[in-house]
Amino acid sequence: MTVEIDNLTSQIQMAAGKAGEPTSFTQKRLSALKLMNQLAMPRMQEFSYKGWPIMPADGQLSLNFPQASDQVVQAAQTNQPDKPYFYGFAGTQLVSTNHGDQLKKAGVFCGSLAQAEKEQAAIVDKYFMSVVKPDEDRLTAYHAAFVNGGAVVYVPRGVEVKEPIELRLVQDSTAADQPLVFHLLIVAAPGARFSVMQHLMTVGDQANSANIIVEVVAQEDSEVHFSALDEMSAKTTVYHSRRAHLDAHANVEWAVGLMNDGNTLGDLDSELLGEGAKADSKLIAITAKQQHVGINNRVTNRGLHTTGLINQRGVVLDSSELIFNGIGQIVHGAHGSNAEQQNRLLMMGKEARGDANPILLIDENDVDAGHAASVGQVDENQMYYLLSRGIPEPIAQRMVIRGFLSAVLTVMPTQELKDKMLAILERKLGHE
């Protein structure tokens, strides 16, 4: 399918101009638009998403900044006063903010992408689409050209933020043909330490797509803890790419819960560029009904003495499909590095399909690398032990699954987030 460059160029210029967007950012859009006809869709090993409405058809492409409905705005603001650092996005708009005086005094910026374009122009110009490149594939080029919402978190040198910075993003599906293209840029200056929690959800029952990119720039000796709860609707087709670049001695920890009800194509990626950098990538996913989910979880060791860890756990229910590709790569010259991964699936449906594919790409001798993978049913011995003590089968099953997922659940930053994930698990299991 060919994109009509000339017509879309005019449409993007008009929409961006009406929104008051800086000319430099609009030029980035137009450069990405020109790439779309040259690029293929991303490929994922052992997984097909052919025919998915993962982005608008070429004749329906346009740049829009739709006004969110009152229902969506309310969902974005719920429980906001209880959060010390909270930012609620209703569709493409920032509608709720708790930004403490402590953050302002420390020079921390957290706000919408539109705000950052004006108040943090140097940060946006330098880092927007620098970690995930527009020319990687058609979906990244589409994102750069048609992004209609976003947020920027910047923490200056040596600043530590003790409470999590929470960003809630509510997709507006109260009307059809409202694709959400949202970008989160996180920049940690040298020595900065903080946590970011991203919560994705949907209001409305119309079919739409969501294209979500998260870029983390972790500069020297910084520490970023990123957690996410994705619970988008069954009628939302999701593509997400979350990626970090780590300089020397930086540390990035991922804890991602994929609880979407719809078809999902995802990528979680850490590039260990500097000596001594470390990434620990933990992810859980639960699929149900006729859902299809494919995930690449990748860590690439490029610097000396870097450490890349992957731990993925999945529960596959009903006739759903879940594919985990764990990819650990150590490039030539990354002496003294370590790449370890675990990919485990628990099959809970007779017609369920799941694959856990560990992939090690090692081009250096002086390294440690290993992997583990398993696909299986609920442990019969564990179930027998619980049932023999009078525990009803549904509760026993739930206890086994919770234990299986505990490696990721325990690192979620708040009890509220853990409870929410467990409640979604209960719903998917049919216990609610």
PLY file of the C-alpha trace (Angstrom):
ply
format ascii 1.0
element vertex 432
property float x
property float y
property float z
element edge 431
property int vertex1
property int vertex2
end_header
0.00 0.00 0.00
1.34 3.40 -1.00
1.01 6.49 1.18
-0.13 9.66 -0.61
2.78 11.84 0.48
1.66 15.17 -1.03
-1.88 15.14 0.39
-0.71 13.98 3.81
2.07 16.57 3.88
-0.50 19.36 3.54
-2.82 17.75 6.08
-0.03 17.31 8.66
1.17 20.90 8.18
-2.35 22.26 8.68
-3.08 20.14 11.78
0.32 20.83 13.36
0.06 24.55 12.65
-3.41 24.72 14.20
-2.04 22.98 17.31
0.79 25.54 17.57
3.49 22.95 17.04
7.10 24.15 16.51
8.22 24.02 12.89
11.23 21.83 13.78
8.93 19.12 15.18
6.66 19.26 12.15
9.70 18.74 9.94
10.49 15.56 11.87
6.97 14.38 11.08
7.36 15.06 7.38
10.73 13.31 7.22
9.18 10.22 8.81
6.19 10.37 6.46
8.51 10.15 3.45
10.01 6.94 4.88
6.72 5.06 5.14
6.62 3.92 1.51
10.18 2.57 1.81
9.75 0.48 4.94
8.26 -2.94 5.68
6.24 -3.89 8.74
8.29 -5.32 11.63
8.86 -9.09 11.68
8.48 -11.25 14.75
9.83 -14.77 14.95
7.18 -17.51 15.16
4.32 -15.01 15.16
2.04 -13.59 12.47
-0.13 -10.49 12.75
-1.05 -10.30 9.08
-4.43 -8.69 8.56
-4.50 -6.92 11.93
-5.84 -3.34 11.93
-2.66 -2.30 13.73
-2.66 1.11 12.06
-5.18 2.99 9.89
-5.44 2.02 6.26
-3.37 4.25 4.01
-6.43 6.09 2.70
-7.50 6.86 6.29
-4.21 8.26 7.59
-4.45 11.72 9.11
-3.05 13.76 11.99
-5.73 14.53 14.58
-5.75 15.82 18.15
-9.32 14.83 19.17
-11.01 16.32 22.22
-11.61 13.60 24.81
-15.10 12.85 26.07
-16.11 13.74 29.63
-16.16 10.03 30.50
-12.52 9.65 29.46
-11.44 12.81 31.30
-13.07 11.54 34.48
-11.27 8.19 34.18
-7.95 10.00 33.74
-8.52 11.98 36.95
-9.81 9.22 39.27
-7.81 8.89 42.52
-5.53 11.71 41.38
-5.41 13.53 44.76
-3.89 10.43 46.40
-0.82 10.48 44.16
2.18 12.69 45.02
3.35 12.88 41.39
0.48 12.07 39.03
-0.25 12.96 35.40
-3.52 11.90 33.77
-3.89 11.86 29.99
-7.37 11.67 28.45
-6.60 10.46 24.97
-4.08 12.94 23.62
-4.56 15.64 26.29
-3.01 16.13 29.71
-6.02 16.81 31.96
-4.73 16.18 35.49
-1.46 17.09 37.19
0.05 16.64 40.64
3.52 18.11 40.34
4.96 18.73 43.80
7.02 21.76 44.78
9.94 19.41 45.48
10.09 18.41 41.82
9.93 22.02 40.64
12.73 23.11 42.97
14.89 20.19 41.82
14.43 21.11 38.17
12.43 17.99 37.30
10.17 18.33 34.26
7.14 16.15 33.72
4.44 17.24 31.34
2.88 16.73 27.95
4.92 16.45 24.78
3.32 19.70 23.58
4.51 21.46 26.76
7.99 20.01 26.41
8.25 21.22 22.81
8.02 24.75 24.21
9.62 24.47 27.67
12.22 21.74 27.04
12.87 22.20 23.35
16.53 21.16 23.59
15.57 17.84 25.24
12.89 17.08 22.65
15.08 18.08 19.69
17.94 15.90 20.87
16.19 12.78 22.14
12.77 12.38 20.49
12.94 9.23 18.29
16.66 8.86 19.04
16.35 5.51 20.83
13.60 4.08 18.63
14.41 5.29 15.11
11.77 6.37 12.56
13.52 4.39 9.83
13.38 1.02 11.60
10.06 -0.11 10.10
6.70 1.15 8.90
5.19 1.28 12.39
7.96 3.46 13.84
7.79 5.80 10.84
3.99 5.99 11.23
4.47 6.82 14.90
6.93 9.65 14.23
4.71 11.13 11.52
1.34 10.89 13.27
2.09 11.05 17.01
-0.88 12.86 18.57
-0.06 12.71 22.27
2.85 12.24 24.56
4.73 12.98 27.74
8.29 13.89 28.69
10.00 13.12 32.00
13.38 14.76 32.61
15.31 14.41 35.87
18.46 16.55 36.20
21.94 15.48 37.27
22.18 13.88 40.70
18.48 14.31 41.57
16.69 11.46 43.33
12.89 11.30 43.26
11.76 8.97 46.02
8.07 8.53 45.09
7.04 7.01 41.73
6.06 9.36 38.93
2.76 7.95 37.67
1.37 8.55 34.19
-2.13 7.28 33.46
-3.10 7.16 29.80
-6.77 6.57 29.00
-7.46 5.75 25.38
-10.68 7.34 24.12
-12.66 4.68 22.26
-16.05 6.29 22.78
-15.93 6.98 19.03
-14.47 5.02 16.14
-11.54 6.08 13.97
-9.59 7.65 16.83
-6.19 5.95 16.73
-3.97 6.77 19.68
-0.31 7.43 18.84
1.39 8.22 22.14
5.06 8.83 22.90
6.74 8.80 26.31
10.29 10.18 26.48
12.23 9.61 29.71
15.65 11.25 30.14
17.79 10.56 33.20
20.77 12.90 33.51
24.00 11.52 35.06
23.42 10.26 38.60
19.63 10.75 38.52
17.49 8.14 40.30
13.72 7.76 39.97
10.78 5.51 39.11
8.13 5.93 36.41
4.87 4.00 36.38
2.79 3.93 33.18
-0.84 2.77 33.28
-2.64 2.23 29.97
-6.40 1.69 29.82
-9.39 2.15 27.52
-12.79 3.80 27.93
-15.40 3.02 25.27
-16.21 0.01 23.11
-15.33 1.21 19.62
-12.61 -0.50 17.59
-9.36 1.51 17.42
-5.60 1.06 17.29
-2.94 2.20 19.73
0.70 2.79 18.88
2.74 3.39 22.05
6.48 4.08 22.15
8.57 4.60 25.30
12.16 5.84 25.00
14.46 5.79 28.03
17.77 7.66 27.88
19.76 6.54 30.93
22.94 8.58 31.13
26.04 7.68 33.13
25.44 6.31 36.65
21.70 6.94 36.47
19.00 4.56 37.70
15.53 4.27 36.20
12.82 1.90 37.40
10.06 1.64 34.81
6.86 -0.27 35.51
3.76 -0.58 33.37
0.27 -1.99 33.56
-1.38 -2.34 30.17
-5.11 -3.12 30.27
-6.45 -1.90 26.95
-9.74 -3.21 25.60
-10.53 -6.23 23.44
-11.34 -3.89 20.52
-8.00 -2.09 20.70
-5.21 -3.49 18.53
-1.96 -2.54 20.27
1.60 -2.04 19.09
4.11 -1.00 21.71
7.87 -0.50 21.69
9.69 0.25 24.94
13.42 0.71 24.66
16.31 2.05 26.74
19.81 3.26 25.90
22.15 2.86 28.86
25.45 4.69 29.27
28.29 3.62 31.59
27.14 2.18 34.95
23.50 3.08 34.28
20.81 0.76 35.57
17.34 0.28 34.08
14.77 -2.08 35.58
11.65 -2.98 33.63
8.57 -4.50 35.29
5.78 -4.79 32.73
2.37 -6.38 33.13
0.65 -7.02 29.79
-3.02 -7.46 30.65
-4.57 -6.17 27.42
-7.72 -7.93 26.22
-6.99 -7.28 22.54
-4.38 -8.44 20.07
-0.95 -7.06 20.93
2.42 -6.83 19.20
5.18 -5.73 21.57
8.88 -5.04 21.86
10.88 -4.52 25.07
14.52 -3.67 24.43
17.62 -2.55 26.33
20.83 -1.42 24.63
23.76 -1.62 27.06
26.13 0.89 25.48
28.46 1.90 28.32
30.79 -0.11 30.50
29.13 -1.66 33.55
25.57 -0.90 32.41
22.83 -3.22 33.67
19.27 -3.94 32.53
16.84 -6.24 34.29
13.77 -6.90 32.16
10.80 -8.56 33.88
7.49 -9.09 32.10
4.28 -11.00 32.67
1.46 -11.51 30.19
-1.96 -13.13 30.49
-3.97 -13.98 27.38
-7.56 -15.22 27.14
-10.40 -16.05 24.75
-9.24 -15.69 21.10
-6.51 -13.15 21.88
-3.13 -13.19 20.11
-0.02 -11.64 21.70
3.56 -11.67 20.42
6.43 -10.19 22.45
10.13 -9.66 21.75
12.12 -9.07 24.93
15.68 -8.18 23.98
18.86 -7.11 25.78
21.99 -6.27 23.76
25.36 -6.12 25.53
27.61 -3.67 23.69
29.77 -2.23 26.48
32.39 -3.98 28.60
31.23 -5.82 31.74
27.54 -5.22 31.06
24.71 -7.32 32.48
21.46 -8.13 30.73
18.73 -10.13 32.48
15.36 -11.27 31.08
12.59 -12.96 33.06
9.22 -13.46 31.33
6.20 -15.36 32.66
2.97 -15.94 30.77
-0.40 -17.56 31.43
-2.31 -18.74 28.35
-6.06 -19.29 28.78
-8.91 -20.56 26.56
-7.91 -20.65 22.86
-5.53 -17.69 23.01
-1.97 -17.47 21.70
1.10 -16.06 23.46
4.58 -16.03 21.95
7.65 -15.02 23.97
10.91 -14.39 22.14
13.73 -13.77 24.60
16.76 -12.38 22.77
20.09 -11.96 24.51
22.94 -10.64 22.37
26.57 -10.04 23.28
28.44 -8.25 20.50
32.10 -8.68 19.69
34.24 -6.70 22.12
31.81 -6.76 25.07
34.30 -8.59 27.30
33.22 -9.74 30.72
29.52 -9.38 30.00
26.60 -11.46 31.25
23.33 -12.37 29.46
20.81 -14.57 31.26
17.17 -15.20 30.46
14.11 -17.18 31.55
10.99 -17.62 29.41
8.17 -19.63 30.98
4.57 -20.22 29.93
1.74 -21.83 31.86
-0.87 -23.38 29.55
-4.40 -23.27 30.98
-6.59 -23.99 27.95
-6.97 -27.15 25.85
-6.85 -25.09 22.66
-4.29 -22.56 23.90
-1.07 -22.05 21.96
2.16 -20.78 23.44
5.84 -20.73 22.57
8.81 -19.62 24.67
11.77 -19.06 22.38
15.13 -18.34 24.02
17.64 -16.87 21.58
21.30 -16.25 22.42
23.51 -14.43 19.92
27.05 -14.53 21.30
30.02 -13.08 19.43
32.55 -12.96 22.27
34.39 -15.59 24.32
34.99 -13.96 27.70
31.32 -13.88 28.78
28.65 -15.66 30.81
25.40 -16.52 29.05
22.52 -18.86 29.69
18.85 -19.42 29.14
15.88 -21.40 30.42
12.53 -21.99 28.77
9.45 -24.01 29.65
5.91 -24.48 28.37
3.65 -26.62 30.51
0.49 -27.20 32.49
-0.21 -26.39 36.13
2.05 -28.49 38.35
0.03 -31.55 39.35
1.97 -32.09 42.58
1.29 -28.54 43.72
-2.40 -28.89 42.89
-2.62 -32.26 44.66
-0.99 -30.83 47.78
-3.43 -27.91 47.93
-6.53 -29.99 47.11
-5.59 -32.61 49.73
-5.77 -29.87 52.34
-9.33 -29.01 51.49
-8.66 -25.97 49.30
-11.28 -25.71 46.50
-9.87 -26.25 43.00
-10.45 -22.67 41.69
-8.64 -21.21 44.71
-5.84 -23.77 44.46
-5.42 -23.00 40.77
-5.27 -19.29 41.54
-2.62 -19.84 44.23
-0.41 -21.82 41.83
-0.70 -19.12 39.15
0.11 -16.36 41.64
3.22 -18.23 42.70
4.20 -18.69 39.08
3.88 -14.93 38.42
5.44 -13.79 41.69
8.88 -13.13 40.19
7.43 -10.08 38.43
4.55 -9.18 40.73
6.88 -8.71 43.69
8.87 -5.96 41.93
5.85 -3.80 41.08
6.39 -0.46 42.88
3.05 -0.08 44.68
0.57 -2.39 46.37
-2.20 -0.72 44.38
-0.56 -1.84 41.13
-0.11 -5.40 42.40
-3.74 -5.56 43.52
-4.93 -4.24 40.17
-2.95 -6.89 38.28
-4.30 -9.64 40.51
-7.86 -8.37 39.99
-7.36 -8.54 36.20
-6.01 -12.07 36.58
-9.15 -13.02 38.54
-11.35 -11.58 35.80
-9.51 -13.41 33.05
-9.75 -16.65 34.99
-13.49 -16.14 35.24
-13.51 -15.80 39.02
-15.16 -12.36 39.00
0 1
1 2
2 3
3 4
4 5
5 6
6 7
7 8
8 9
9 10
10 11
11 12
12 13
13 14
14 15
15 16
16 17
17 18
18 19
19 20
20 21
21 22
22 23
23 24
24 25
25 26
26 27
27 28
28 29
29 30
30 31
31 32
32 33
33 34
34 35
35 36
36 37
37 38
38 39
39 40
40 41
41 42
42 43
43 44
44 45
45 46
46 47
47 48
48 49
49 50
50 51
51 52
52 53
53 54
54 55
55 56
56 57
57 58
58 59
59 60
60 61
61 62
62 63
63 64
64 65
65 66
66 67
67 68
68 69
69 70
70 71
71 72
72 73
73 74
74 75
75 76
76 77
77 78
78 79
79 80
80 81
81 82
82 83
83 84
84 85
85 86
86 87
87 88
88 89
89 90
90 91
91 92
92 93
93 94
94 95
95 96
96 97
97 98
98 99
99 100
100 101
101 102
102 103
103 104
104 105
105 106
106 107
107 108
108 109
109 110
110 111
111 112
112 113
113 114
114 115
115 116
116 117
117 118
118 119
119 120
120 121
121 122
122 123
123 124
124 125
125 126
126 127
127 128
128 129
129 130
130 131
131 132
132 133
133 134
134 135
135 136
136 137
137 138
138 139
139 140
140 141
141 142
142 143
143 144
144 145
145 146
146 147
147 148
148 149
149 150
150 151
151 152
152 153
153 154
154 155
155 156
156 157
157 158
158 159
159 160
160 161
161 162
162 163
163 164
164 165
165 166
166 167
167 168
168 169
169 170
170 171
171 172
172 173
173 174
174 175
175 176
176 177
177 178
178 179
179 180
180 181
181 182
182 183
183 184
184 185
185 186
186 187
187 188
188 189
189 190
190 191
191 192
192 193
193 194
194 195
195 196
196 197
197 198
198 199
199 200
200 201
201 202
202 203
203 204
204 205
205 206
206 207
207 208
208 209
209 210
210 211
211 212
212 213
213 214
214 215
215 216
216 217
217 218
218 219
219 220
220 221
221 222
222 223
223 224
224 225
225 226
226 227
227 228
228 229
229 230
230 231
231 232
232 233
233 234
234 235
235 236
236 237
237 238
238 239
239 240
240 241
241 242
242 243
243 244
244 245
245 246
246 247
247 248
248 249
249 250
250 251
251 252
252 253
253 254
254 255
255 256
256 257
257 258
258 259
259 260
260 261
261 262
262 263
263 264
264 265
265 266
266 267
267 268
268 269
269 270
270 271
271 272
272 273
273 274
274 275
275 276
276 277
277 278
278 279
279 280
280 281
281 282
282 283
283 284
284 285
285 286
286 287
287 288
288 289
289 290
290 291
291 292
292 293
293 294
294 295
295 296
296 297
297 298
298 299
299 300
300 301
301 302
302 303
303 304
304 305
305 306
306 307
307 308
308 309
309 310
310 311
311 312
312 313
313 314
314 315
315 316
316 317
317 318
318 319
319 320
320 321
321 322
322 323
323 324
324 325
325 326
326 327
327 328
328 329
329 330
330 331
331 332
332 333
333 334
334 335
335 336
336 337
337 338
338 339
339 340
340 341
341 342
342 343
343 344
344 345
345 346
346 347
347 348
348 349
349 350
350 351
351 352
352 353
353 354
354 355
355 356
356 357
357 358
358 359
359 360
360 361
361 362
362 363
363 364
364 365
365 366
366 367
367 368
368 369
369 370
370 371
371 372
372 373
373 374
374 375
375 376
376 377
377 378
378 379
379 380
380 381
381 382
382 383
383 384
384 385
385 386
386 387
387 388
388 389
389 390
390 391
391 392
392 393
393 394
394 395
395 396
396 397
397 398
398 399
399 400
400 401
401 402
402 403
403 404
404 405
405 406
406 407
407 408
408 409
409 410
410 411
411 412
412 413
413 414
414 415
415 416
416 417
417 418
418 419
419 420
420 421
421 422
422 423
423 424
424 425
425 426
426 427
427 428
428 429
429 430
430 431
